């Protein structure tokens, strides 16, 4: 039985893609980040794909694929399924190439992203909203392809898409003035990581390529550990640009050969990175765009004194998510805590809780009685923000000593999911 050969993009095909994209995709800057460089004792550079015209690298793969279609395929039109960045890349490509496109997006997609897709595609695209998940949108898109003989533009599992995303790696090597020791690259479906890693393995084989996934959706890491492409049963969809149940088959085969390591970072840590980048560097990124940066301190000893590049993959962040991002960051830092507080049946119990139980720097951020008809002495769900994680144990001790403690909810996921 013959084994199907693994597809690897050639350097020539990537150079051809770069030429194809030269008037379409921005050659994004490779900037040194002085804050992280000082903090980690390394030379940390950001490849700023968040500065693309569609605010992510996805335009590279989408345009490279769509420009390769035959005249007949272009005439029939294209279809894609996406909750965000891929849809914007496809929409702009439709307008530039004058190809009619239908873009399927799941119902929970924020209006901001839907409006961006319509803005980039103008009258060349139709947006169809339906289904609860990306998989629903994907299935609807495939049905449209089959019934109307249109071409499906896959977000990652496609040779031309991979070659387009690989141009990020080509640019990094052209822009770097010194040898690059490490590249940290985010992984969703694997289009960027498979393309970029192939370029480096050919042109800078001594560079270590580190893939980074969200802890709640480790599809590539799971597949690499299993030595076969594996579908996850469930994922945390928070890092929407990188949360997939299964990576591409082409992408998995390439990454199995090329990646030096894959590490995961928690969604809470990603949120803290988003806040830090905004507060310290005035850089706005989406959760997937913060992935590679969030992983740096996990390899602090390895990268000390080295030249390190982080691919900042996108900045399509919906401002309505800011509260959730702050909440998850506080939870990660062990500064946000939820309790069931049992107020003793005596007058002034609530006042006593605020005055004597809470510390001087503790803030109540959530308060809801569990029984609406017994507010004077019933139990309540209380959310507290602390100034220091060290304040938690003394707080719980005071609550227990004075008979206020009912339960601690942070470590009870079945209940906690209704609060965050």
Helices and strands as residue ranges (DSSP letters): H 11-21, E 30-32, H 34-40, E 43-48, G 49-51, H 58-67, H 71-76, E 78-81, H 85-97, E 101-105, H 111-121, G 122-124, E 125-129, H 134-148, E 151-152, H 159-175, E 182-186, H 191-203, E 208-214, G 215-217, H 219-226, H 249-258, E 261-265, H 267-281, G 288-290, H 291-294, G 296-299, H 300-303, E 307-312, G 319-321, H 322-332, E 336-342, H 349-352, I 353-357, E 363-369, E 379-385, H 391-401, E 405-408, H 413-416
